[in-house]
Amino acid sequence: MRRVWLLLTLVAAAMLPSTQAQISGQASSGGPATAPPGFHGYSNPELHLTYLYPAELMPVDGAFGTTAARRMIYADAESDTAKADTCAKVLLSVGKGHEGQGEWARLGLVEVNGQCFPPKALQNKKSTQMLLRNLVSQGTTVMGMMPLEQPAVYQIEGRWASFSAAQGEPVSKSDLQTGEQQVLGLAAVHVEGYILGWVIETNDEAMFNRLLGSGVDFGTGKPERLFGGGVR
């Protein structure tokens, strides 16, 4: 069985805006950022965010990010969709290839409003850690897939974060036919009452590890790894 291994490098985090978010199947507008060769850059002035990811990933439909956000919030991608529309939005959705046709990958960035959780959920260290752990666990709980490790809880620039991953052949409620073998990862960071989540789905182990090492910069000018680990 593949295992998640943790390096010393930590995730970067962002200051999120105090606006109501919406779940949508398309990424919201974010300008291109100056990026080194081999990378594309996404920038969001409101978040003070610059995010660098592999250049071969191009814009794709963000429905997978919507689905992951609903799993995070409700532990069910199909429940309470009306309420979910006020809780989160897809900021970025990119990918390459198509399932069943060789190597493929999808990368999504989702913003979740902390007001959609119980009032005390983000008020102290213990409750924040528990919420983040639950979010990444729920976000990577898919029928037909098994967790690789227990969710990791750590700090990013003094802010609490969590990461979880799973592997297997996903099965949807509406279609009992299994999909192909893949790896799913979710990193969530708490900043100023908001949760910022990165969703990774791929059948390519090497790409999964590359995306965990993608660069996140919230104004320091020195991008840090999305997550200090990988699968093997």
RAWO-V902003 format. One record per residue. RES is the residue in one small letter. NEAR is the number of other C-alpha atoms within 8 Angstrom. Layout:
RES&NEAR, RES&NEAR
This chain:
m&3, r&6, r&8, v&11, w&8, l&7, l&7, l&5, t&9, l&13, v&13, a&13, a&14, a&10, m&9, l&9, p&6, s&4, t&4, q&8, a&12, q&11, i&13, s&11, g&11, q&10, a&12, s&8, s&5, g&9, g&7, p&8, a&10, t&6, a&8, p&6, p&4, g&7, f&11, h&13, g&12, y&13, s&12, n&10, p&6, e&7, l&10, h&11, l&14, t&13, y&13, l&12, y&11, p&10, a&8, e&8, l&11, m&8, p&7, v&7, d&10, g&15, a&9, f&9, g&14, t&13, t&10, a&12, a&14, r&16, r&14, m&14, i&10, y&9, a&10, d&9, a&10, e&7, s&7, d&7, t&8, a&6, k&7, a&12, d&12, t&10, c&14, a&15, k&15, v&19, l&12, l&14, s&16, v&13, g&13, k&10, g&9, h&9, e&8, g&5, q&7, g&7, e&10, w&13, a&16, r&13, l&12, g&15, l&13, v&15, e&13, v&13, n&12, g&9, q&9, c&6, f&6, p&6, p&7, k&7, a&10, l&11, q&8, n&8, k&7, k&6, s&11, t&13, q&12, m&8, l&10, l&15, r&13, n&9, l&11, v&16, s&11, q&11, g&14, t&15, t&12, v&9, m&7, g&9, m&11, m&9, p&11, l&12, e&9, q&6, p&11, a&8, v&11, y&8, q&10, i&12, e&6, g&5, r&10, w&13, a&15, s&15, f&14, s&16, a&14, a&14, q&12, g&11, e&11, p&12, v&12, s&9, k&5, s&4, d&7, l&7, q&6, t&10, g&7, e&10, q&9, q&11, v&15, l&12, g&12, l&14, a&14, a&14, v&14, h&14, v&12, e&6, g&9, y&12, i&12, l&14, g&12, w&11, v&15, i&14, e&12, t&14, n&11, d&11, e&10, a&6, m&9, f&15, n&11, r&8, l&11, l&12, g&12, s&13, g&11, v&15, d&14, f&14, g&8, t&6, g&6, k&6, p&11, e&13, r&14, l&14, f&12, g&13, g&12, g&11, v&10, r&7
